Structures are given as structure tokens and as C-alpha cells.
Amino acid sequence: MAEAGSVHGGCLLEGWVSDSDWGVAKPLSLKALHPYLSVVVLECTGDDVVTQFAILENFVSTMPRRRAGRSVETVATIRWGSDVSDADVPRDILTENDFSELTGFVRRVETSPSWASEELGLRDIEHLLVLMLRQERLVAIYADDATTQRLQRWLSKAPRPQWRRLPAAVLEAALLSGEVKGLWLQGTHRRRSSKPDSKNIVGLDLRDALDPAHDSSFALRAARADLEDSPERTAFKGKVGTTPANSAVWSSERTASFHQYVRAVSELLTLIRKVMTEGSTVVTSLPILARETLDASAVRDAYAVTVFTPEGIASLAQADIARTAEAELIQHAIHDVVGDPSSPAFQLEVGIGGAIGGTLGVTPVEIDGRFRLDIGIRGTPSDVSRVTPVRDALSSGDSVTIYYRSGHAFVNNTFYTAPITTARFSNWSFEDFGGYRIDREKPEVRGDQAIHDSIGLDGDTSLFAWVLHHYGDGWLICDDGSGEVADFLHIADDGVLTFIHVKATDNVSPLRRIAVVPYEVVVSQAVKNSVYADAELLAKRLQVPRIARPAAWIEGQRAPDRSEFLEVLASRDATDRTEVVVIQPHVSEQSYWRVRRSNNSPPSNELLRLYLLERLLTSARSNVVASCDEFTVVGSAV
């Protein structure tokens, strides 16, 4: 066997595969290969592409670290290019498809079965193939999962190699222009119970199924589509998929021969190069979705910061008391955002206890492909004790979402595109809260029973008392407390059932500005609890109250219990309307129309925050009306 190949350093070179179990050495012929088309496509950013290919080849071919119970050896290699050519290379196939270089090798991996200890003596043997094909400045790499994961880490680690992943928009335009059959989506919104963290969907053509109200906060993780037919492509066709973040492309069909594999890779790279030359004219097929932005140079002019709600953090498995307390603090401590028109850095006017204590400077800093917030105190605070707790709570960066005029959002320490939508929410109702305190949600007493007993008594000027006054006809019950369906439920004389959710504002100034944070928690709860529009589910839930004497009224007069409300609830039929109302007086009618009718160019920060708020409310309404008839938000008339 020595004349056919040589063994050096545990590796059998020059196109041979070692099969120690049978004691036979067989030639590795590229013409005998027929792998699936599953590749990572990279673009060279350096001037000397030949040298950079050699660096890439050296990294990929480096043996992985040894682990106990696992042995790895390279049992075959093959190379072809300008300065080297092994004997078993089908040169005609490569040159006719415009390839300049090829590198391939096979690794033999031997491990103990996961279900057995080494002393049993059983061994699993696997042979892993790696192929690298370069066409001009693009390279396609076919590799096993472990090699691909190591490559992805190398691409993200400083100092960065002179190879980069393809822009997500290029892969989307090249591969998803036909009917999109499958989408794997990752949420860029803050985690909350009323919206999934991720979702996978399939259908005939999902380009038509995406909803701007629901899906604009999701980013594309992976997609599968029918590639549009073209006479220029005979091998790369049919169903294809892509994971843009990893610059990965795959096909569901195994190639029939090495020639077909080479042809399919060539057609893929040609298609990608064509899209790249179109540059700014590239049109994405899924414009509704958010997209991760690795280059922060285009991010500028922050205008709003919203907070991961304490309730949302408390629902996470890794939540702790300290993190929940931090979110509670931040939620009420940010008073204004001052963006930088030329960078993602910005300043925050902050202070706990309702007063501004000073200014924080915030700069997103990139570290290994992710960002952290560099936060420092700017100038001399009027009260440093009101500022330092906010700085410390903000430092992790995972409790806030930052919105920019450039159309980006900073979420979970990552930048995403976040197009600004201007559609109006049509169901505002501005009511008179004269004689009531809009900053007091419920009577100032302790304990659920005491709260229920005190609603509407002399001296009660809370929003709960306003609800009792405003919904004085028909049947009204209070369900306030842990696990509530809503703060109140009301059945009118005409059978309309209304779920009423109440939240007080933190700011009673007539000059208070538009803000999103005051609405997030109460709107999320209203959406989540709209499932109780199901009459049977609601009746079962209300049959057993959590306290001895839950508050109830009939025509504005106290009732001893809920029994008559439940009787009326049972008498309703399927034609009776069900509505959801959110009462949060933070936005006044005067401030709403002042901001909405402003004709500033560019739009003011307050108008941009109103856009964010109305997008939240429009999305909520879309969810609620799936099971109810209407969703209304009550603001204050003054």
C-alpha cells in the first residue's frame, strides 16, 4: 500500500481513506461524492484572496481539541488550485464551473456510545467530510456541525478574519423571492406573556400571511422557499433554505453526483453575486420583519427608551428579586431621552422618586459581535443618590429597548432594524376625570378585602371610584387582586359585557409628555385575559371568589355578592357584545392632538413615541378582537 499513499502524523494523505476495521485502504475519489447542498457562504474582504483562502483553509483543517473518550484523525485530504493539484481532482468539472480553488478532507471520529462507559469497549465510528470551493471572492464550505460552529465563532471573534458572512438582505433577495413555505422567527421585543419569544410557521406562501401588527417585532432566523425557475440554473433549484445570521444555505435534496454538487454550488454563488452587484436596488421579500444589524455605524439619534416590565421579568425562569427590583426602578426613573444625530450614543435625564437627579451618558459598545451599554454620569448631578441606582440598574442592557430615528432598535444587547410606523389607533376615548385622582389606582388601604370594601366610600377619589361612577348602570363587580380576570367586569342593560383594566399615571402635570411605558403592563394584561370572553370559562373562574366579600353593585348600589351578576352573565347569548376597556389617563386629549397635528420635519421625539404607543395599541386591538368585539383605551380629557 505504500506506493499508493503515505502515512504522516497519523494522517493518510494524497486522496486515501483508511478503514482500519477491515484493514483496507481505499482511494477517495471526488467523483464518487454526492453530498447534500448544505454550505456556509463567505466573502473575502482582503486584497489577496489566495492568501486569505490559505488562512481559512488552515483554520478549518486544524484538528479540534481532544476530549476524553473521543479520538479524531484526518484520514484523507485533497487540494487543487493555482499552486497545487492532487492527482484525483476532476479539473474539467471545476474549471467549467469557474472555481479557482478546492480543499477537501475527511476526519474519522471515534467515540464511546453516549449510553455506555468506555470500559464496555464499544466504539461509534463516524467519517466527516469537509469541502471548500472558491469562486472569485466567494467560498462555499460544506462541513459537519462541530466544524461549522467553530467557524462561526472564529468569524465573530476579534481580531476579525478577512472573511465575512453575507448580508442577510442578499440571501433573502437571492433565495426567498419565490413562494416562502416555512419561517423560523425570533422575537426582538421584550419578553412578555402575551407574545411568543419565537414562532415557526408553514404555509403555501408566507409572504402573504405576515401581519405588520403582529410580526414586525420578529426577526428572521431561517426560512425555506421554492426557488424561482430560471434557465440559468439546472442543478440549484427546487426547495432551498437559508439561515441568514450564519450565512448558511441548504437544499432538501441530495445531489446525484459530485459534478451536480459542483454545478449547484456554482449556480448558487453566481446567483448571490448577481444580487450583490445590484446593491441598493435589492428588494427584500419579507420587508415586515425586523433584521439584526451587526454594523452600528448607521444607527443614530435615540428618541425613546422602554423598559422590560417587572411582571415580565418575574415570569422568567432565571428571574431573581434583585433583577425584578431593578426593572421596577427603571420603569419610573427615565424622564427624557436626548439622542445624538450622528451616533447611537445618547443621554438620559433620570431620577428616582419622581424628580430629575441628573444626566446619564449611554454609549453602545461592541464586544465580539454583541453590544453592551457603557453608562456614566454626565456633569454634576443635582442629587447623585437619585442617579447612581438608575445607572447601575441599566448597565446590563437587557432590561430596556432603545428606539432610534434611523429605524433601529436596541433589544437584548443587539441592534435590529425597526421601521417607524405612523398608523393611528382609532379607539381612543378621552373622558373627564374631574374630582378624581388620576395618579391613584385604588383606595389607599391595605389588603384585598379592605380595597373591595372601600371602593366608592366617602373620600375615595381613586380611579376605581371613577369606574363605579362611570359604570353606574347595570351590573358591576370588582375582581381586583392576584390572578384577576380584570379590575372590573360590567354587564349593561343591553347585555354588553365589558372587561375593565385600570392603571394610574405617575405624572399629573398637564404638561406630561407622551410615553409608552405607562401602557405596557395594563395592555399586556388586557390582551392576555381576553381569553375569558369564553362565557363558560369566565363563569367557572368567577364562581369561587378569592376573598370573602368581593365588591358588587347593581344600578350603582352595593350588592351583597356576585350572584345576580352571574345570573345575568348566564342569560346572555352568543349575539351579545363583549368589549375590553383599558383606563390609563396618562395621555390627555389635548396632548394627543397637539402631538398628532404637529407638522415638524423631522418629527419630534414625542411624535415618534406616540407612533410607538399607537403601534402597541393597534397590535393589542388586533389580538383582542380575535375573541371580543372591541378594544378601547380611555385617556383623560384634560
Secondary structure, 3 states (H helix, E strand, C coil): CCCCCCEECCEECCCEEEECCCCEEEECCHHHCCCEEEEEEEEECCCCHHHHHHHHHHHHHCCCCCECCEEEEEEEEEEECCCCECCCCCHHHHHHCCCCEEEEEEEEEEECCCCCCHHHCCCEEEEEEEEEEEECCEEEEECCHHHHHHHHHHHHCCCCCCEEECCHHHHHHHHCCCCEEEEEEEECCCCECCECCEEEEECCCCCCCCCHHHHCCEEEEEEEEECCCCCCCCCCCCEEEEEHHHCEEEEEEECCCHHHHHHHHHHHHHHHHHHHHHHHHCCCCCCCCECEECCHHHCCCEEEEEECCHHHHHCCCCCCHHHHHHHHHHHCCEEEEEEECCEEEEEEEECHHHCCCEEEEEEEEEECCEEEEEEEEECCCCCHHHCHHHHHHHCCCCCEEEEECCCEEEECCEEEECCCCCCCCCCEEEECCCCCCCCCCCCCCCCHHHHHHHCCCCCCCCHHHHHHHHCCCCEEEECCCCCCCCCEEEECCCCCEEEEEECCCCCCCCCCCCCCHHHHHHHHHHHHHHHHHCHHHHHHHHHCCCCCCCCEEECCEECCCCHHHHHHHHHCCCCCCEEEEEEEEEEEHHHHHHHHCCCCCCCCHHHHHHHHHHHHHHHHHHHHCCCCCEEEEEEECC
